Amino acid sequence: MNIGVMRHLIHIQAPTAATDAGGGKGEATWADITNGEVWAAIRPLRLEERYRAQQNGADVTHQVVIRYHSGVTRMHRILFGTRALHIATIETVDERNREHRLLCREAQ
């Protein structure tokens, strides 16, 4: 793992259930699952990489690399400044539980 490329501070967030005034389901909000910010390497995918990912059924725009975190799932999102990146796929690099490679799509 090249720590020097992890120069972006992000938040990993999970949806939280919200209720409206009538007791029904309200619009979901997001809350951090980590204690503060996490260092990450964020890279927009090149056109051919995006095309390859779409062949596998994933509409992705960015690759995010973070240290391994056992709680990260596809239900989470990455908050990078004001931009939200929704996780499409998670890869544990070399199956060594040291880092995750996340393929994400940017929310519109």
C-alpha positions as CSV (number, residue, x, y, z in Angstrom):
1,M,0.0,0.0,0.0
2,N,1.4,3.4,-1.0
3,I,0.3,5.7,1.8
4,G,1.6,8.7,-0.1
5,V,-1.3,8.6,-2.6
6,M,-3.9,8.6,0.2
7,R,-4.2,12.4,0.3
8,H,-8.0,12.9,0.3
9,L,-10.0,13.1,3.5
10,I,-13.4,11.4,3.3
11,H,-16.3,10.4,5.4
12,I,-17.8,6.9,5.1
13,Q,-21.5,7.2,5.8
14,A,-24.5,4.8,6.3
15,P,-28.2,5.6,5.8
16,T,-30.2,6.1,8.9
17,A,-33.9,5.6,9.3
18,A,-35.9,8.7,9.7
19,T,-39.6,9.1,10.6
20,D,-41.9,12.0,9.5
21,A,-44.3,13.8,11.7
22,G,-47.0,11.2,11.1
23,G,-44.8,8.4,12.3
24,G,-44.2,7.0,8.7
25,K,-40.9,6.7,6.9
26,G,-39.3,9.9,6.1
27,E,-36.4,10.8,3.9
28,A,-33.2,8.9,4.9
29,T,-30.3,10.9,6.3
30,W,-26.7,9.9,6.4
31,A,-24.4,9.4,9.4
32,D,-20.7,8.7,9.7
33,I,-19.7,5.0,10.5
34,T,-16.1,6.0,11.4
35,N,-14.8,8.3,14.1
36,G,-14.0,11.3,11.9
37,E,-12.4,11.5,8.5
38,V,-10.5,8.7,6.7
39,W,-7.6,9.1,4.4
40,A,-8.2,7.8,0.8
41,A,-6.9,7.8,-2.7
42,I,-9.6,9.0,-5.1
43,R,-9.2,8.7,-8.8
44,P,-11.7,9.3,-11.6
45,L,-11.9,6.4,-14.0
46,R,-10.7,6.7,-17.5
47,L,-13.2,6.1,-20.3
48,E,-12.0,2.5,-21.1
49,E,-12.0,1.6,-17.3
50,R,-15.6,2.9,-17.1
51,Y,-16.6,0.9,-20.2
52,R,-15.1,-2.3,-18.7
53,A,-16.9,-1.7,-15.4
54,Q,-20.2,-1.2,-17.3
55,Q,-19.7,-4.6,-19.0
56,N,-19.9,-6.1,-15.5
57,G,-23.1,-4.3,-14.8
58,A,-21.6,-1.5,-12.7
59,D,-22.1,2.2,-13.6
60,V,-19.0,3.7,-11.9
61,T,-17.1,6.9,-12.2
62,H,-14.4,6.8,-9.5
63,Q,-12.1,4.4,-7.7
64,V,-11.5,5.0,-4.0
65,V,-8.8,3.1,-2.1
66,I,-8.9,3.1,1.7
67,R,-7.4,1.1,4.5
68,Y,-9.4,-2.1,5.3
69,H,-12.6,-1.4,7.3
70,S,-14.6,-4.5,8.0
71,G,-17.9,-2.7,8.3
72,V,-18.0,-1.1,4.8
73,T,-20.8,-2.4,2.5
74,R,-22.5,-1.4,-0.7
75,M,-25.2,0.3,1.4
76,H,-22.6,3.0,2.4
77,R,-21.5,6.1,0.6
78,I,-18.3,8.1,0.5
79,L,-18.6,11.8,1.2
80,F,-15.8,13.8,-0.4
81,G,-16.2,17.4,0.4
82,T,-19.7,18.2,-1.0
83,R,-19.7,15.2,-3.4
84,A,-21.3,11.9,-2.6
85,L,-19.9,8.7,-4.1
86,H,-22.2,5.6,-3.8
87,I,-20.3,2.3,-3.6
88,A,-21.0,-0.1,-6.4
89,T,-18.4,-2.8,-5.7
90,I,-15.9,-3.6,-2.9
91,E,-12.7,-5.4,-3.5
92,T,-10.4,-6.5,-0.7
93,V,-7.0,-6.1,-2.3
94,D,-5.1,-9.5,-2.4
95,E,-7.5,-10.8,0.3
96,R,-5.1,-9.6,3.0
97,N,-7.5,-7.3,4.9
98,R,-5.2,-4.3,4.5
99,E,-7.0,-2.2,2.0
100,H,-10.2,-1.9,0.1
101,R,-10.6,-0.8,-3.5
102,L,-14.1,0.7,-3.9
103,L,-15.7,1.4,-7.3
104,C,-18.2,4.2,-6.9
105,R,-20.6,6.3,-8.9
106,E,-21.0,9.9,-8.2
107,A,-24.5,11.0,-7.2
108,Q,-26.1,13.5,-9.5
